[in-house]
């Protein structure tokens, strides 16, 4: 029955841990709403969920536990997932933020060395060690909100060696903190100054051979790009996607953020994991995403920071039956945001998403956007024991509050890693 699932066959000798007296928001897709289970227990064996459901239905073979934790009637959700970030970068762009507030134009900021050019310069200039040191505080801030899984993109190197350096740093972070990190190769993020006006040459000389090297070194989980008038055309992104297909890598795409070039439809045609931003997505694009099973990842932090006027077409996505996720888009310029809790509030306030939609968007749907739904994102038997315990009266508080973190404990792969 829904909310009453167990898994057999755990290896002999594995310890069993029970997290009892809990109220679960399982996000089990076979259940209604957030998949609520009252008077519940989670049984963990070998780092995986062996049972999540009503305590009265706990299988006998799991009832004798090596350790029991009383959740005190608190709410437990799957750990949160940030499925779109640019967490690794050098320097910051506070100067241009201040200039913009003082009335400087885009051209004036660019002449002063601002914009993505500054992030590329700073990222190229620093060592892997320095990039790790700069990224860790951002990562720790996100983890403190109950996050288990984070996607990190390259894209501020725009040359082969720096793109690989960024990806190595992302992999390194996973060894330093209890977190699951997914990497995306984003060399097709912008054209560097040395290739200005020569997008095709940049793809030939840097993007494609860099991807081959990243894949050979085991540094890349998916391939991303930016399809926009200020970045790359559909035809140019197609070249990148074709190489990804040859290498057996899944794709995703920054699409329809500033205009509708048909990037979302292109992503859908390749069975992309996700299409992200989507402010200018049209109805046919929404239907294409839904049909392909490509997740629509909305990024309210960038919408807010850029003071955009056109919100993504949430109702069209709903009507089409598309899966919607939310993410911070943490980056140095257009979304210097390191709070997924605030991101949920923005999704509700700016995009008029419901509480249920926002919570699903940062758990189950975010896992799908990373190709990890079989591993995490819901409280179901067989999945990694990644869950978060909250000091809240009702799940809506996770979306409603601004600047408040009600984390009680974060469990990652069955181990309590923060409180």
DRENVEX-557266 format. One record per residue: x, z, y of N, C-alpha, C in turn; residue in one letter. Coordinates in steps of 0.2 Angstrom, whole numbers, plus 2048, in hexadecimal, padded with zeros to 3 digits. Example, Ala and Ser with C-alpha at 12.3 -4.5 7.8 and 13.67 -1.06 7.14 Angstrom:
REM residues 2
8428277E483E8277EA8428277F0A8408237F58448247FB840827800S
***
This chain:
REM residues 419
8048007FA800800800804800806X8027FD80C8067FD812808804814X80E80581681180C818813810812X81280D80C81481180681880D802X81E80C80482380880082980C7FEX82B80A7F883180D7F58358087F2X83C8097F18408057ED8448087E8X8448057E28478087DC84E8067DBX8518097D68578067D485D8087D8X85D80D7DC8628107E08688127DBX86E8117DD8748127D987481A7D8X87681B7D18778227CF87C8257D3X87A82C7D587F82F7D987E82F7E1X87A82A7E387982A7EA87582F7ECX8778327F28738387F486C8367F7X86783A7F78618387FA85F83D800X85E83A80685C83E80B85583D80DX85184280F84A84281184A844818X84684081C84584182383D842823X83B84882383484A82283184C828X82A84D82882685082E82784B834X82684583282783F83782083C838X82083883E81B83484081E82D841X81D82883C82082283C81D81C840X82181984381F81284682380D842X82080B83C82480783882580083AX8217FD83E8217F683F8217F1839X81E7F483481D7F082E8187EB82FX81A7E582E8157DF83080F7DF82CX80F7E28278087E28238037E7825X8057EB82A8017F182D7FF7EF834X7FA7F28367F77F083D7FB7F4842X7FB7F18487FF7F484E8067F584DX8087FC84E80F7FD84D810800846X80B80084280C80283B80D80A83BX80880D83E80981583E808818837X80C81D83680B82183080B828832X80682C83180783383380983782DX80B83D82E80E84282981283E824X81783B82781B836823822839821X82583681D82C83781B83083181AX83783181C83B82B81A84082E815X84182B81084682C80B84B82780BX85282A80B85782580C85C826806X85E8218038638217FE86881C7FEX86E81D7FE8738187FF873814806X87181880B87181581186B810813X86681080E86180C80E85A81080EX85580D81084E81081084C80F809X84B8158058488157FF8408157FFX83E81980483781A80583581B80CX83081980F82D81A81582681A815X82382081681C820815819827815X81382881381082F81381383380EX81583A81081983E80C81583F805X80F83F80580B8417FF80C83B7FAX80E8357FC8108307F881782F7F6X81B8347F88228337F68238337EFX82782E7EC82882E7E582C8347E2X82A8367DC82D83C7D983583B7D9X8378367D883F8357D78428367DDX83F8367E38428377EA84083E7ECX83C8427E983A8487EC83F84D7ECX84484D7E78498527E784F84F7EBX8508517F185584E7F685B8537F6X86184F7F88678537F9867856800X86385380586285680C85C85480EX85985981285285881585285981CX85085582085085682884985682AX84785B82D84085C830840859837X83C85383883B85083E837853843X83485984183085D84682A859848X82785484482185184782284B84CX82984A84D82B84585282983E84FX82983985482883285382F82F851X82F82B84C834827849833820849X83781C84C83781584C83D812849X83D80B84784380884684880884CX84E80984B853809850852802854X85380385B8527FD85F8587F885EX8567F286085B7ED85F85B7E9866X8617E88698627E486F8657DD86CX8607D886C8627D18698647CC86EX8667CE8748697C987886D7CD87EX8747CD87D8787D088287F7CC883X8827CD8898887CA88A88D7D088BX88D7D58878907DC8888977DC889X89B7D78878A27D68878A47D288DX8A77D48928A97D08988AE7D589CX8B27D18A08B77D58A48B47D68ABX8B67DB8AF8B47DC8B58AD7DE8B6X8AA7DD8BD8A37DD8BE8A27D98C4X89C7D88C689A7D48CC8967D88D1X8987DE8D28947E38D78967E08DEX89B7DD8DF89D7DA8E68987D58E8X8967D08E38927CB8E588B7CD8E5X8897D38E18827D68E28827D98E9X8877DC8EC8877DF8F28867D98F8X88A7D48F688A7CE8FB8837CB8FBX8807CA8F68797C78F58747CB8F9X8757D28F98707D78FC8727D6904X8787D49068797D490D8787CD910X8757C990B8737C290E8777BC90CX87C7BD9088817B890687D7B2902X87F7AC90387C7A78FF8807A68F9X87D7A28F48807A18EE88779D8EFX8877998F488D7958F589379A8F8X89079F8FC8957A38FF8987A88FAX8947AA8F58967AE8F089B7AA8EBX89A7A48EA89E7A08E68A579F8E9X8A579E8F08AB79D8F48AF7A38F4X8AC7A98F38AF7B08F38B27B18ECX8B17AD8E78B37AE8E18AE7B18DCX8A87B18DE8A37B58DA89F7B08D5X89A7B28D28977AE8CD89A7AF8C6X8987AA8C289B7AA8BB8A27A98BBX8A57A68C18AC7A48C18B07AB8C1X8AD7B08C58B17B68C58B17BA8BEX8AB7B98BA8AB7BC8B48B07B98AFX8B07B28B08B57AE8AB8BC7B08ADX8BE7B18B48C57B38B68C67B98B3X8C27BE8B48C47C58B28C47C68AAX8C07C28A78C07C389F8C67BF89DX8C87BA89F8CE7B789D8D47BB89FX8D47BF8A48DA7C28A68DC7C98A2X8D77CC89F8D87D289C8D97D1894X8DC7D68918DE7D688A8D77D8886X8D87D78808D37DA87B8D27E187CX8D77E587C8D77EC87D8D37EE883X8D47EB8898D17EC88F8C97EA88EX8C87E588B8C17E388A8BD7E8886X8C07EA8818BD7EF87D8BC7F6881X8C07F88858C07FE8898BA7FD88EX8B97F78918B47F58968AD7F5893X8AD7F288D8A77F18898A47F8886X8A87FD8848A68038818A1807885X8A280888B89D80C88F89680888FX89680289088F7FE88F88C7FF889X8907FE88388E7FF87D88B80687BX88F80B87E88D81287D886814880X88581188687F81288A87980F886X87A80988387580687F87380A878X87980C87587881086F874817870X87581A87687282087886B81F878X86881987886181887885E817872X86281886C85F817866860810863X86580D86586680686386A80685DX86980285886D8018528717FA852X86E7F58558707EE8548717EB85BX8767E885C8777E486387A7DD861X8777D886587A7D286587F7D186BX8857CE86A88A7CD86F88C7C686FX88C7C387588E7BC8768957BB879X8987B687789E7B487B89B7B0881X89F7AC88589D7A888A89F7AA891X8A47AE8918A87AF8988AF7AE897X8B17AA8928B87A88918B87A1893X8B479C8908B47958928BA792891X8BE79588D8C47928898C4794882X8C879187E8C77938778CA79A876X8D079C8788D37A28778CF7A887AX8CC7A78808C87AD8828C17AE87FX8BE7A887D8B87A98798B97AC873X8BF7AB86F8C07AE8698C27B686AX8C57B78708C77BE8728C17C2873X8BC7BF8768B57C38778B27C4870X8B27BF86C8AF7C08658B37C6861X8B97C68628BD7CB85E8BC7D2861X8BB7D28678B97D986A8B27DB868X8AE7D68678A77D88658A77DB85EX8AB7D785A8AC7DA8538B07E1853X8B47E28578B87E88588B37EE859X8AF7ED85E8AA7F28608A67F585AX8A57F08558A17F384F8A57F884BX8AC7F784C8B07FC8488B180384CX8AF8038528B08098568AA80D857X8A480A85689E80E85789980C851X89481184F89081084A88A80B84DX88B80584C88780084E8887F984AX8837F584A8837EF8478837E984DX8897E584D88A7E08528897D984FX8857D58528847CE8518887CA856X88C7C585488F7C185A88C7BA85AX88C7B886088A7B186288F7AE866X8917A88648967A48678937A086DX8947A187389179E87989679B87EX89B79787B89F79387F89B78E884X89578C88189178788588D78B88AX89078F88E88C79489288D791899X89278E89B89478B8A289A7878A1X89B7828A68A177E8A68A67818AAX8AC7828A88B17868AC8B47818B1X8B77848B68B97808BC8BD77A8BAX8C277B8B58C67768B38C37708B0X8BC7718AE8B976B8AB8B37698AFX8B376B8B68AD76A8BA8AB7628BAX8A57618B98A275A8B88A47568B2X8A775A8AD8A97578A78A675B8A1X8A075C8A189D76089B89F75D894X89E75789489F75488D8A775588BX8AB75588F8B275688D8B375E88CX8B076288F8B076988E8AE76B887X8A87688858A576987E8AA766879X8AD76087A8B275D8768B8761875X8BB76387B8C176787B8C176E879X8BC77187B8BB77987B8B677B876X8B07798778AA77C8748AA77B86CX8AB77586A8AB7738638B177685FX8B77748628BD77785E8BD77F85EX8BB7828648BA7898648B578C85FX8B078985E8AB78B8598AE78A852X8B27858518B578484A8B978A849X8BD78C84E8C279184D8BE79884CX8B97998508B679F8508B27A0849X8B079B8468AD79B8408B279C83AX8B879983B8BD79A8368C07A1836X8C07A483C8C27AB83C8BC7B083BX8B77AE8398B17B28378AF7B683DX8AF7B38438AD7B784A8A67B584CX8A37B184989D7AE84C8977AF847X8917B284988B7B28458867AD847X8867AB84D8817A684F8847A2855X88179C85788479885C87F798862X88179986887C79986E87E794873X87A79287887C78E87D87778F883X87878C88987478D88F872785890X86B78488F86977E89186577E897X86877C89D86577C8A38697778A8X8667768AD8697718B286F7738B5X8717798B587777C8B887C77D8B2X87A77B8AC87E77D8A687F7768A2X87B77689C87C77089887576D896X87576689586F76389486D76388CX86776188B86576188486A75D87FX86C75788287175387E87775787DX87A75A88288075E88187F76487CX87A76787D87976D87887876A871X87576487087476286987A761866X88075F86988675E866889765864X88776A86788977186588577385FX87F77285F87B77485A87C770853X87E76985488076584E88776884BX88B76B84F89176E84C88F774849X88B77884C88977E84988677D842X88277884287E77683B883774836X88877083888E76E833891774831X89277A83589578083389178582FX88A78382F88678882C88478E830X88478D83688379283B87C79283EX87879783F87279784287379684AX86E79484D86E793855869797858X86A79785F86679A86486779786AX86379886F86479487686179887CX86579888186279A88885E79488AX85879488B85478F88D84E790892X84D78B89684778B89A84779189FX84D7938A184E7998A684C7978ADX84F7918AF84E78F8B684A7898B6X8497858B184577F8B184477D8AAX83F7788A883D7768A28417708A0X84777189C84A76B89A849769892X84476D88F84376C88884776F884X84B77488685077888284D77C87CX84777F87E84378387984177E873X83F77887483D77386F84377186BX84977086E84F76F86B851774866X85077A86985278086484D78085EX84777F86084278085A84477A855X84677485784776F85384D77084EX85177585085777784C85577E848X84F78084884D78684585178C848X85278C84F856791852853798850X85879D8508567A48508527A6856X8547A485C8507A68628517A1867X84D7A186C84D79D87384C7A3878X8517A387D8517A98818507A7889X84D7AC88C84B7AB8938447A8894X8437A289483D79E89383879F899X83A7A089F8367A18A483279A8A6X8357958A483278E8A682F78B89FX82E78F89A82C78C894825789895X82378389281C78189281978288CX81278188B80E78288681177F87FX81377888081577587A81C778878X82077B87C82677E87A824785876X81F78887981D78E87581B78D86EX81778786E81578686781A783862X81F78086582577E86182978485FX82A78986382D78F86182979385BX82379385C81F79785781F793850X81E78C85081F78884A825789847X82B78984A83178A847833791845X82F79684883179D84683779F84BX83879C85083D79D85583B7A3859X83E7A885A83C7AE85E83D7AC865X8387AE8698397AD87183B7B4873X8417B48768457BA8788447BA880X8407BF88383F7BF88A8447C588DX8477C389384C7C789684A7C989DX8467CE89D8437D18A48497D38A9X84F7D58A68547D88AA8567D28AFX8577CC8AC8597C68B08547C48B5X84E7C48B38487C28B78487C78BDX8497CE8BC8497D38C184F7D28C6X8557D18C385B7D18C785B7CA8CCX8587C58C98587BF8CD8527BE8D1X84E7C38D18487C38D58447BC8D3X8437BB8CD83F7B58CB8387B58CDX8357B08CE82E7B08CF8297AE8C9X82C7A98C58287A78BF82A7AB8B9X8257AE8B68267B28B08257AE8AAX8287B08A58277AC89E8207AC89CX81E7A78998177A68978157AA891X8147B08928137B588D80C7B3889X8077B188D8017B088A8017AA886X8057A588880679E8848097A087EX80E7A487E8127A687880D7AA873X8097AF8768047B28728007AD86EX7FD7A98727F87A48707FB79F86AX80179E86B80579A86680679D860X8067A48608087A885A8107A985AX8137A885F81B7A985F81D7B085FX8227B285C8257B885C8297BA863X8287BF86682B7C186C82F7C786BX8367C686E83A7CC86E83C7CD875X83F7D38768427D587D8497D787CX84D7D68818547D88818577D9888X85D7DD88885F7DE88F8627D8893X8657D488F8697CE89286F7D1896X8727D78948777DB89787D7D6899X87E7D589F8837D18A18867D38A8X88B7D08AB88E7D38B188B7D08B7X8877CB8B78847C88BD87D7C88BEX8797C58B98727C48BA86E7CA8B6X8717CE8B286D7D38AF8727D98ADX8747DD8B28797E28B18757E88AEX8727E78A986D7EC8A686F7EF89FX86F7F589E8717F889886C7FD896X8667FC89686080089485B7FC891X85A7FC88A8557F988784E7FC888X84E80388984880688B845803892X84A80389784880089D8457F989CX8497F58988477EE8968407EE894X83E7F288F8377F388D8327F4893X8347F889782F7FA89D82F7F38A1X8347F08A28347EA8A68307E48A2X8307E489C82C7DF8988257E1899X8237E789981C7E989A81A7E88A2X81E7EA8A681C7EA8AD81D7E38B0X8227DF8AF8237D98B28207D38AEX8207D48A781D7CE8A38167D08A0X8147D68A280D7D889F80C7D8898X8127DA8948127DB88D80F7E288CX80B7E28868087E888480E7ED881X80C7F48808117F887D8137F6876X80E7F487280F7F286B8147EC86BX8137E78708177E187081E7E3872X81F7E88778267EA8798297ED874X8267F28708297F586B82B7F1865X8277EC8638287E785E82E7E3860X82E7E18678337DD86983A7DF869X83B7E68698427E98688437EC862X83F7EB85D8407ED8568407E7851X83A7E684E8387E184983A7DA84CX8387D88528397D18548407D0856X8437D585984A7D585B84E7D3855X84D7D784F8507D684984F7CF847X8497CC8478487C584584C7C084AX84D7C28508517BD8558587BD853X85A7C284F8617C284D8627C0845X85D7BE84285D7BC83B85E7C2837X85C7C883985D7CF8358577D2833X8517CF83384B7D283184B7D582AX84F7D282684F7D481F8537DB81EX8577DC82485C7E28238597E8828X8567E682D8557EC83284F7EA836X84D7EE83B8477ED83F8407F083EX83F7F28378397F583583B7FB831X8367FF83083780582B834803824X8388008208357FD81A83B7FE814X83880080E83D8018098427FB808X8487FC80784D7F78058517F680BX84F7F78118527F68178577FB819X85C7F981D8617FE82085D804823X86080A82285C81082585F81182CX85C80C83085D80C83885780F83BX85781583D85181784185281C846X84E81D84B84F821850849826851X84B82D85284683285384583485AX83F83485D83E83586483A83B866X83C83E86B83884486E832841873X82D83E87082883B87382183E870X81C83D87481583F87281283886FX81383387181182C86F816827870X81682286C81B81C86D81B819874X81581987781481687E819819883X81B81F88282082288682781E886X82981B88182F81788182F811885X82980E88782880988C82680B893X82281189381F81389982481689EX82981A89B82E81E89F8338198A2X83581B8A883B8188AC84181D8ADX84681B8AA84C81F8AB84C8258A7X8498258A284882B89D84A82A896X84E82D89385082C88C84E832887X84883188384683687F849836878X84F83387785283387185383A86EX85183B86885384286485884185FX85883B85C85E83A85785E832855X86483085486482985186782984BX86482584686782583F86981E83EX86F81D83B87281683A874816833X87181182F873811828873817824X86E81B82686C821823870828826X87482782A87882C82D87682E834X87583483687483683D87A835841X87A83184688082F84A87F831851X87983485387983685A87383B85BX87383F86086D84486186D846868X
***
